[in-house]
């Protein structure tokens, strides 16, 4: 199939899917488990879905891209807003180094970066953020909009920037909210400690 025809087919496919499945509905499966409270928008693109592990109560918003060849784990209650990219490999350096030989290269490509991504329970990823290979976010983390995240970060980190840096702790805002809404403490404590 030529590229122009394939592109037209993909545009038509996306338009049909948006029209038929425009609403986000509850209920998914991951690694053979039913996840009745997990929601994934119909416009989400998931590559290597068998390497994606989801907890329940996960939300993945519209126009998000998940490339899971190296493994992506999203803990319970993770919220990923719209237009987020989570990738477990980066090939642009290898492509520049190898040029046309990139597609036929035997063995590990020079410049290739690959590794898993793990996002801890009840973390939030703001819109237009990128989570790169070899990243671990602790539970209760918050990634502000437009951030580019790579590396390992502690529980409850507030991350911001390109590259992302720790700029706060979500427990501070949570403490103020729990003070105003003490009835939520019994639900917050089991996962937050």
Secondary structure by P-SEA (a helix, b strand, c coil): ccaaaaaaaaaaaaaaaaaacccccccccccccccccbbbcccccccccccccccccbbbbcbbbbbcccbbbbccbbbbccbbbbbccccaaaaaaccccccccccccccbbbbbbbbccbbbbcccbbbbcbbbbccbbbbccbbbbbcccccccccccccccccccaaaaaaaaaaacccaaaaaaaccc
